Amino acid sequence: MELGKNQDLSPKPPSFSQVVEELKELWSMTLPISSMNCVVYVRALVSVLCLGRLGSLELAGGALSIGFTNITGYSILFGLAAGLEPVCSQAFGSKNWDLISLSFQRTIVILLIASLPIGLLWINLDLIMVFLGQDPEITAMAATYCLYSLPDLVTNSFLQPLRVYLRSQGVTKPMMYCSAAAVLLHVPLNIFLVFVLELGVPGVAVAAVLTNLNMALFMLAYLYVSGVCELTWRGWSRAAGRQLWPLLQLALPSCFGICLEWWWYEIMTVLAGYLPNPRVTVAATAILIQTTSFMYTMPMGLAACVSTRVGNELGAGKPQRAKLAAMVALGCAFVIGVVNVIWTAVLRQRWARLFTKDESVVGLAAAVMPIMGLCELGNCPQTTGCGVLRGTARPAVGARINLACFYGVGTPVAVGLAFGVAIGFGGLWYGLLSAQVTCAVSVLYVILVGTDWELEAGRAKRLTQVEMDGHVVDSDGGVEEGDEERRKFLVVDEGEEDTVDVRM
């Protein structure tokens, strides 16, 4: 395979200065994104704290609803939007602005379509949970929260693709500032709606919806005023509603891989409801899931940014730089994992008491928190590794690994220990530990042993280097043969003079 002249074929190991340079490049993106994730987490944390202050029933009902909406809604929208990552990041590296604009618009359309069946599920949460044998009082509370969260589906259909669109272009600090501004308003919104107007659980849900809406509006206002995306935004096109399937071929594996992991965490909330004293176990699960969500903010930001870094470098024809970005990110992930192990062991009691005054809930959550901390030793490199796979446009590999590890290993271990051996609540988290360890080993093997970076650079070239007539071109301007799917990526829509139809 003949590569472009800008491609880096040097087989020698990177120098110390190159590693330092990559660290600076990676963390200049990761810190704002992780900070944004943290403030988004604060929004969720404030919601859970308000539910806890309302009472253990409200906390358990809110936890069940949050779990249900994550499983059936937010994880799907987030996962589908992640399919935009390899396209936008590689297209940005190869300076294919039209491809970025139409792919962004098509992702919004896909998410809006997906929101319709998700909304129907949310409306029927009470029927579903009662059928599954959940506590009727907890279910009624959860159904109320879920009903008032319905508008958030539309907001996230714009917000999630917008985040990927901006991140792929290195526009990260504005996202952090806009998110921080929205979360600052989230606290007074909760106080006013929940405690002043005494709306209770509906108030918590409405405050969360309004905060996400504010995030999206603040980002759009910034883009309008700054004009920072003038090159990559080509205006709304009717073509965005057509030829969605090729983009779905990337979005669905991304969605599947992310959902498989998210769902496993949330399924634990459902399983906890079948243990003795479900109010305590479900409430403790809510605290632990919020804690692991907090720890997830850093590796999630790192994964998103290494996906962008790897995609940008592959799109620019620099496979060795892409490999260096991946290796540096994985090293950082291990360090983050160790830090999480330490603090969860040391601060477990104090942390649990931030959420509730119920000593039975605090005791149960604190007892399991060190196990959850150990899970992060696997979760951090696994999450970061999946980001690398998305950057190389191989989300299906991560999806297969997550399926095998979480459901082939973790689920049998969790159910067997919690219910078969009767270890109880801790058994669920030992199941998570087994899943994370096997998942991390598998992902690392694929990246360290099974990845040909020069081959991935060639794939990125075919993915993004296209002309306006729809032909895939090589670095010398010739048309490549035998890659029919890639030919669909960019063609002129003859019926629209001022728009471009990106067929993915």
RATA-V840013 format. One record per pair of residues at least 4 apart in sequence whose ideal C-beta (glycine too) atoms are under 8 Angstrom apart, sorted by the first residue. I is the first residue (numbers start at 1). J is the second residue. Records with the same first field share a line. If there is no record, write none. Layout:
I->J, J
This chain:
1->454, 455, 458
2->474, 475
3->7, 9, 317, 319, 454, 457, 458, 461, 475
4->317, 461, 475
5->475
6->316, 317, 318
7->317, 318, 319, 454, 457
8->317, 318, 319, 320, 321
9->319, 320, 454
10->320
14->18, 19, 22, 320, 324
15->19
16->20
17->21
18->22, 324
19->23, 324, 328
20->24
21->25
22->26, 309, 321, 324, 325, 328
23->27, 328, 332
24->28
25->29, 309, 325
26->30, 302, 305, 306, 309, 325, 328, 329, 332
27->31, 332
28->32, 172
29->33, 167, 170, 172, 305, 308, 309
30->34, 301, 302, 305
31->35, 301
32->36, 172, 173, 175, 176
33->37, 167, 172, 175, 176, 301, 304, 305
34->38, 297, 298, 300, 301, 302
35->39, 176, 180, 301
36->40, 172, 175, 176, 179, 180, 301
37->41, 296, 297, 298, 300, 301
38->42, 294, 297
39->43, 176, 179, 180, 183
40->44, 179, 183, 215, 297
41->45, 293, 294, 297
42->46, 183, 186
43->47, 182, 183, 186, 208, 211, 212
44->48, 66, 208, 290, 293
45->49, 290, 294
46->50, 183, 186, 187, 190
47->51, 62, 66, 190, 204, 207, 208
48->52, 59, 62, 63, 66, 286, 287, 290, 355
49->53, 354, 355
50->54, 190, 194, 203, 204
51->58, 59, 61, 62, 63, 201, 204
52->56, 58, 59, 283, 355, 356
54->58, 59, 194, 200, 201, 204
55->59
56->60, 279, 280, 283, 356, 358, 361
57->61, 137, 138, 141, 279
58->62, 141, 200, 201
59->63, 283, 286, 355, 356
60->64, 135, 138, 141, 278, 279, 282, 283, 286
61->65, 137, 138, 139, 140, 141, 142, 144, 145, 201
62->66, 141, 142, 145, 201, 204, 286
63->67, 269, 282, 283, 285, 286, 289
64->68, 129, 134, 138, 139, 141, 142, 269, 270, 273, 282
65->69, 125, 141, 142, 143, 144, 145, 146, 149
66->70, 145, 286, 289
67->71, 266, 267, 269, 270, 289
68->72, 122, 125, 128, 129, 142, 146, 266
69->73, 74, 122, 146, 149
70->74, 75, 262, 265, 266
71->75, 259, 262, 263, 266, 267
72->76, 118, 121, 122
73->77, 115, 118, 121, 122, 153, 156
74->78, 156, 262
75->79, 258, 259, 262, 263, 266
76->80, 114, 118, 255, 259
77->81, 111, 114, 115, 118, 153, 156, 157, 160
78->82, 156, 160, 258, 262
79->83, 251, 254, 255, 256, 257, 258, 259, 262
80->107, 110, 111, 114, 160, 251, 252, 254, 255
81->107, 111, 160, 161, 163, 164, 251
82->164, 251, 254, 255, 258, 390, 395
83->87, 107, 247, 248, 250, 251, 252, 253, 254, 255, 395
84->88, 103, 104, 107, 161, 164, 165, 168, 247, 250, 251
85->89, 164, 168, 254, 304, 307, 308, 311, 390, 391
86->90, 250, 307, 311, 390, 391, 392, 393, 395, 463
87->91, 99, 100, 103, 247, 250, 393, 463, 464, 504
88->92, 100, 103, 104, 164, 165, 168, 169, 311
89->93, 168, 307, 308, 309, 310, 311, 312, 315, 391
90->94, 311, 312, 314, 315, 393, 460, 463, 464
91->96, 97, 99, 100, 103, 168, 315, 463, 464
92->96, 100, 168, 169, 232, 311, 312, 315
93->311, 312, 313, 314, 315, 316, 460, 464
94->315, 316, 317, 460, 461, 464, 465
96->100, 464, 465, 466, 490
97->101, 231, 232, 234
98->102, 234, 468, 490, 500, 502
99->103, 464, 466, 489, 490, 502
100->104, 165, 168, 169, 232
101->105, 232, 233, 234, 235, 237, 500, 502
102->106, 234, 237, 239, 240, 490, 500, 501, 502
103->107, 247, 502, 504
104->108, 161, 162, 164, 165
105->109, 236, 237, 240
106->110, 240, 241, 243, 244, 247, 502, 504
107->111, 161, 164, 247, 251
108->112, 157, 158, 161, 240
109->113, 240, 241, 244
110->114, 244, 247, 248, 251
111->115, 156, 157, 158, 160, 161
112->116, 154, 157
114->118, 157
115->119, 153, 154, 156, 157
116->120
117->121
118->122, 153
119->123, 150, 153
120->124
121->125, 128
122->146, 147, 149, 150, 153
123->146, 147, 150
124->128
125->129, 139, 142, 143, 146, 147
126->130, 139, 140, 142, 143
127->131
128->132
129->134, 139, 142, 143
130->134, 136, 139
132->270
133->273, 274
134->138, 139, 270, 273
135->139, 273, 278, 279
136->140
137->141
138->142, 273, 278, 279, 282
139->143
140->144
141->145, 201
142->146
143->147
144->148, 201, 202, 205
145->149, 201, 202, 204, 205
146->150, 205
147->205
148->201, 202, 205, 206, 209
149->205, 208, 209
151->155, 209, 213
152->156, 208, 209, 212
153->157
154->158
155->159, 209, 212, 213, 216
156->160, 212
157->161
158->162, 216
159->163, 212, 215, 216, 219
160->164
161->165
162->166, 216, 219, 220
163->167, 175
164->168
165->169, 229, 232
166->171, 172, 174, 175, 219, 229
167->171, 172, 175, 304, 305, 308
168->308, 311, 312
169->229, 232
170->308
171->175, 228, 229
172->176, 305
173->177
174->178, 219, 222, 226, 228
175->179, 219
176->180
177->181, 222
178->182, 215, 218, 219, 222
179->183, 215, 218
180->184
181->185, 214, 218
182->186, 211, 212, 214, 215, 218
183->187, 211
185->189, 210, 211, 214
186->190, 207, 208, 211
187->191
188->192
189->193, 207, 210, 211
190->194, 195, 203, 204, 207
191->195, 196
192->196, 197
193->197, 199, 203, 204, 206, 207
194->198, 199, 200, 203, 204, 207
197->203
198->203
199->203, 206
200->204
201->205
202->206
203->207
204->208
205->209
206->210
207->211
208->212
209->213
210->214
211->215
212->216
213->217
214->218
215->219
216->220
217->221
218->222
219->223
220->224
221->225
222->226, 228
223->227, 228, 229, 233
229->233
234->499, 500
235->498, 499
236->240
237->493, 496, 499, 500, 501
238->242, 496, 499
239->243, 493, 496, 499, 500, 501, 502
242->501
243->247, 488, 501, 503, 504
244->248
245->249
246->485, 488, 489, 503, 504
247->251, 504
248->252
249->253, 485, 504
250->254, 393, 395, 504
251->255
252->256
253->257, 395, 396, 398, 399
254->258, 390, 395, 399
255->259
256->260, 395, 396, 399, 402, 403
257->261, 386, 395, 396, 398, 399, 401, 402
258->262, 386
259->263
260->264, 399, 402, 403, 406, 407
261->265, 402, 406
262->266
263->267
264->268, 406, 407, 410, 411, 432, 435
265->269, 289, 292, 432
266->270, 289
267->271
268->272, 285, 289, 414, 428, 429, 432
269->273, 282, 285, 286, 289
270->274
271->275, 414, 415, 418, 428
272->278, 281, 282, 284, 285, 425, 428
273->278, 281, 282
274->278, 419
275->281, 418, 424, 425
276->281, 424
277->281, 360
278->282
279->283
280->284, 358, 360, 361, 364
281->285, 364, 425
282->286
283->287, 356, 358, 361
284->288, 361, 364, 365, 368, 425
285->289
286->290, 355
287->291, 352, 355, 356, 361, 365
288->292, 365, 368, 369, 372, 429
289->293
290->294, 355
291->295, 344, 351, 369, 372
292->296, 372, 375, 376, 379
293->297
295->299, 340, 344, 376, 379
296->300, 379, 383
297->301
298->302, 336, 380
299->303, 333, 336, 337, 379, 380, 383, 384
300->304, 383
301->305
302->306, 329, 332, 333, 336, 380, 383, 384, 387
303->307, 329, 383, 384, 385, 386, 387, 388, 390
304->308, 387
305->309, 329, 387
306->310, 325, 326, 329, 384, 387, 388, 391
307->311, 387, 388, 390, 391
308->312, 391
309->313, 322, 325, 329, 391
310->314, 322, 325, 326, 387, 388, 391, 392
311->315, 390, 391, 392, 393, 460
312->316
313->318, 319, 321, 322, 325
314->318, 319, 322, 391, 392, 453, 456, 457, 459, 460
315->460, 461, 463, 464
316->321
317->457, 460, 461, 475
318->322, 457
319->323, 453, 454, 456, 457
320->324, 453
321->325
322->326, 391, 392, 453, 456, 457
323->327, 451, 453
324->328
325->329
326->330, 388, 391, 447
327->331
328->332
329->333, 384, 387, 388
330->334, 381, 384, 385, 388, 444, 447
331->335
332->336, 384
333->337, 380, 381, 383, 384, 385
334->338, 377, 380, 381
335->339
336->340, 376, 380
337->341, 376, 377, 378, 379, 380, 381
338->342, 377
339->343
340->344, 373, 376, 377, 380
341->345, 373, 374, 376, 377
342->346, 373
343->347, 373
344->348, 351, 369, 370, 372, 373, 376
345->369, 370, 373
347->351
348->352, 365, 366, 369, 370
349->353, 362, 366
350->354
351->366, 369
352->356, 361, 362, 365, 366, 369
353->357, 362
355->361, 365
356->361, 362
357->362
358->362
359->363
360->364
361->365
362->366
363->367
364->368, 425
365->369
367->426
368->372, 425, 426, 429
369->373
370->374
371->375, 426, 429, 430, 432, 433
372->376, 429, 432
374->433
375->379, 429, 432, 433, 436
376->380, 436
377->436, 437, 440
378->382, 433, 436, 437, 439, 440
379->383, 436, 440
380->384
381->385, 440, 443, 444
382->386, 436, 439, 440, 443
383->387
384->388
385->389, 398, 440, 443, 444, 446, 447
386->390, 395, 398, 402, 443
387->391
388->392, 447
389->394, 395, 397, 398, 443, 446, 447
390->394, 395, 398
392->451, 456, 459, 460
393->456, 459, 460, 463
394->398
395->399
396->400
397->401, 446
398->402, 443
399->403
400->404
401->405, 439, 442, 443, 446
402->406, 439
403->407, 408
404->408, 409, 438, 442
405->409, 410, 435, 436, 438, 439, 442
406->410, 411, 435, 439
407->411
408->412
409->413, 434, 435, 438
410->414, 431, 432, 434, 435, 436, 438
411->415, 431, 435
412->416, 431
413->417, 430, 431, 434, 435
414->418, 427, 428, 429, 430, 431, 432
415->419, 420, 431
416->420, 421, 427, 431
417->421, 423, 426, 427, 428, 430, 431
418->422, 423, 424, 425, 426, 427, 428, 431
419->427
421->427
423->427, 430
425->429
426->430
427->431
428->432
429->433
430->434
431->435
432->436
433->437
434->438
435->439
436->440
437->441
438->442
439->443
440->444
441->445
442->446
443->447
444->448
445->449, 450
446->450, 451
447->451
451->456
452->456
453->457
454->458
455->459
456->460
457->461
458->462
459->463
460->464
461->465, 474, 475
462->472, 480, 483, 486
463->486, 489
464->489
465->472, 473, 474, 475
466->470, 471, 472, 473, 486, 487, 489, 490
467->471, 473, 490
468->490, 491, 492, 500
469->491, 492
470->487, 488, 490, 491, 492, 503
471->479, 487
472->479, 480, 483, 486, 487, 489
473->477, 478, 479, 480
474->478, 479, 480
480->486
483->487
484->488
488->503, 504
489->502, 503, 504
490->500, 501, 502, 503
491->501, 503
492->500, 501
493->499, 500, 501
496->501
